[in-house]
Amino acid sequence: MDNLYIVIGSRGNVGSQIMQRLRRLNKCVITQLTSEILEFSNEELVERIASSFSENSIKLREAKVGVILAHRYRGDNVQIALENELRITRDFIWALSMLCESLRVVVLGSITGRHVDQKMPEAYHYAKDLQKSIVRQSVRIKNLHMNLLELNWFEKFVEELATDEYRKTISNVKKRIGGDNLPSVDSITEFACALIELQHPPRGATIIYDGGFSLFQEN
């Protein structure tokens, strides 16, 4: 069992639900704002996190830390998207890995990284593809177990926030893959925890987690 969870991107819809689920699972969890990662140096951020460790009575060098990356760039500037992704997913995680005995990271990615979704900006596609490359390169760091969950359709909104159009779309997706096989944010969170808390977790892997949706071919 890991000593501490860190959630990056906790202000978004998915990230906030992940935080709530982790707390219901009685995990010791702190947040790290993406805006702070982009604004402050790694040294400043590491010092802040070290303070959080101390506040939770965790010995820094003995800690096994789990990180869930749920951030997302929402603009359409390709250069900024790539720079932000490198800063958050690579530079910050690399620096954090030097703090603790073992760092386990799950990146919430998207199938958009290998398909063209005309509803999403070009910058988003590049950022999601870059995440996969960073995860592969993470095997260079011995105490880092970093993997990516490639998401497709999942139940992103709680019932009270879902629009009628969204409910109808999700209903059709569920019919396509069979019943209740579509992941929810809670199930994604629990799956991420299971990966992180394995005695010998995988490294550098991209794991498709979509209830089998991507295996069905369009007619």
C-alpha positions in Angstrom: 0.0 0.0 0.0 1.4 3.4 -0.9 1.8 6.1 1.7 0.5 9.0 -0.2 -1.4 9.9 -3.4 -0.9 13.1 -5.4 -3.6 14.1 -7.9 -2.6 16.6 -10.6 -5.5 18.2 -12.4 -7.9 18.0 -9.4 -9.8 21.2 -10.4 -11.3 19.6 -13.6 -14.4 17.5 -13.7 -12.6 14.2 -13.8 -9.8 15.2 -11.4 -12.3 16.4 -8.7 -14.2 13.1 -8.9 -10.9 11.2 -8.6 -10.1 13.2 -5.5 -13.5 12.4 -4.0 -13.2 8.7 -4.7 -9.7 8.5 -3.2 -10.9 10.0 0.0 -13.8 7.6 0.1 -11.3 4.8 -0.2 -9.5 6.3 2.8 -6.3 7.2 0.8 -4.0 9.9 2.1 -4.2 12.4 -0.8 -2.9 15.8 -1.6 -3.3 17.9 -4.7 -0.7 19.6 -6.9 -2.1 22.4 -9.2 -1.0 22.3 -12.8 -0.8 26.1 -12.7 1.8 25.8 -9.9 3.8 23.3 -11.8 4.0 25.6 -14.8 4.7 28.7 -12.7 7.2 27.5 -10.1 10.6 25.7 -10.4 10.9 22.0 -9.6 12.9 22.9 -6.5 10.1 25.0 -5.1 7.5 22.4 -5.9 9.6 19.6 -4.4 10.0 21.6 -1.2 6.2 22.1 -1.0 5.6 18.4 -1.4 8.2 17.5 1.1 6.4 19.7 3.6 3.1 17.9 2.8 4.9 14.6 3.5 6.0 15.9 6.9 2.5 17.1 7.7 1.3 13.6 7.0 4.1 12.1 9.2 5.6 10.4 6.1 9.4 9.8 6.0 10.4 11.2 2.7 13.1 8.7 1.7 11.1 5.7 2.7 7.9 6.8 1.0 6.1 5.0 -1.8 4.1 7.6 -3.6 1.3 7.2 -6.1 0.5 10.0 -8.6 -2.6 10.2 -10.9 -2.2 12.7 -13.7 -5.7 14.0 -14.8 -4.7 17.3 -16.3 -5.6 18.5 -19.7 -4.6 21.5 -21.9 -7.7 23.2 -23.2 -6.3 25.7 -25.7 -5.3 25.3 -29.4 -1.7 26.5 -29.3 0.4 23.5 -30.3 3.7 24.9 -28.9 2.2 25.7 -25.5 0.4 22.4 -25.3 3.7 20.5 -25.9 5.7 22.7 -23.5 3.1 22.3 -20.8 3.0 18.5 -21.3 6.7 18.2 -21.0 6.8 20.3 -17.9 4.1 18.4 -16.1 4.3 14.8 -17.3 8.1 14.7 -17.7 10.1 17.3 -15.8 8.0 17.5 -12.7 7.6 13.7 -12.4 11.3 13.1 -13.0 12.1 15.6 -10.2 9.6 14.0 -7.9 11.0 10.6 -8.4 14.2 11.7 -6.8 12.3 12.4 -3.5 11.1 9.0 -2.6 12.0 5.3 -2.6 9.4 4.4 -5.2 7.2 6.6 -7.4 4.2 5.0 -9.1 2.4 7.2 -11.7 -0.8 6.6 -13.8 -1.4 9.0 -16.6 -4.9 9.3 -17.8 -4.5 9.5 -21.6 -6.9 9.3 -24.5 -7.4 7.3 -27.6 -7.4 10.7 -29.4 -3.6 10.4 -29.3 -3.8 7.9 -32.1 -7.0 8.9 -33.9 -8.2 12.1 -35.4 -11.2 13.6 -33.5 -12.3 16.7 -35.5 -14.1 18.0 -32.4 -10.8 18.4 -30.5 -8.1 20.9 -31.4 -4.9 19.7 -33.1 -2.9 20.7 -30.0 -4.8 18.2 -27.8 -3.9 15.3 -30.2 -0.2 16.1 -30.0 -0.2 16.5 -26.2 -1.9 13.1 -25.8 0.5 11.5 -28.2 3.5 13.1 -26.3 2.2 11.6 -23.1 2.6 8.1 -24.5 6.2 8.8 -25.5 7.1 10.2 -22.1 5.6 7.1 -20.4 7.8 4.9 -22.6 10.9 6.8 -21.8 10.1 6.7 -18.1 11.7 3.2 -17.9 15.1 5.0 -17.9 14.4 5.9 -14.2 14.9 2.8 -12.0 12.5 3.8 -9.2 9.8 5.1 -11.4 6.8 2.9 -12.4 4.9 5.0 -14.9 2.0 3.8 -17.0 -0.8 5.3 -19.1 -4.5 4.4 -19.2 -5.8 5.0 -22.7 -9.4 6.1 -22.3 -12.1 6.2 -24.9 -15.7 6.5 -23.8 -16.4 6.5 -20.1 -19.0 8.0 -17.8 -17.4 11.4 -17.3 -20.3 13.2 -15.6 -22.4 12.4 -12.6 -26.1 12.2 -13.3 -27.0 15.7 -12.1 -24.4 17.3 -14.4 -25.1 15.2 -17.5 -27.0 16.8 -20.4 -29.8 14.9 -22.2 -27.6 14.6 -25.3 -24.8 13.1 -23.2 -27.1 10.6 -21.5 -28.4 9.5 -24.9 -24.8 9.0 -26.2 -23.7 7.1 -23.2 -26.8 4.9 -23.4 -25.9 4.0 -27.0 -22.3 3.3 -26.2 -23.4 1.0 -23.4 -25.7 -0.9 -25.7 -22.8 -1.3 -28.2 -20.4 -2.9 -25.7 -23.0 -4.7 -23.6 -24.6 -3.5 -20.4 -22.6 -1.9 -17.6 -19.1 -2.5 -19.0 -18.4 1.2 -19.7 -15.9 2.5 -17.1 -16.9 5.3 -14.7 -14.5 7.8 -13.1 -14.8 5.7 -9.9 -13.8 2.5 -11.6 -10.9 4.3 -13.5 -9.7 5.6 -10.1 -9.8 2.1 -8.5 -8.0 0.6 -11.5 -5.3 3.3 -11.2 -5.0 2.5 -7.5 -4.7 -1.2 -8.2 -1.9 -0.5 -10.7 -0.1 1.8 -8.4 -0.3 -0.6 -5.4 0.9 -3.7 -7.1 4.0 -5.1 -5.5 5.7 -5.2 -9.0 3.7 -2.8 -11.2 4.4 -2.6 -14.9 6.6 0.1 -16.4 6.2 2.2 -19.5 3.0 0.5 -20.5 -0.1 1.9 -22.4 -3.2 0.0 -21.1 -6.5 0.4 -23.0 -9.3 0.8 -20.5 -12.6 1.3 -22.3 -14.7 -1.8 -21.5 -13.9 -3.2 -24.9 -15.3 -0.3 -26.9 -12.2 0.1 -29.1 -12.4 -3.6 -30.1 -15.7 -3.1 -31.9 -15.6 -2.2 -35.6 -17.8 0.4 -37.1 -20.3 -1.0 -39.7 
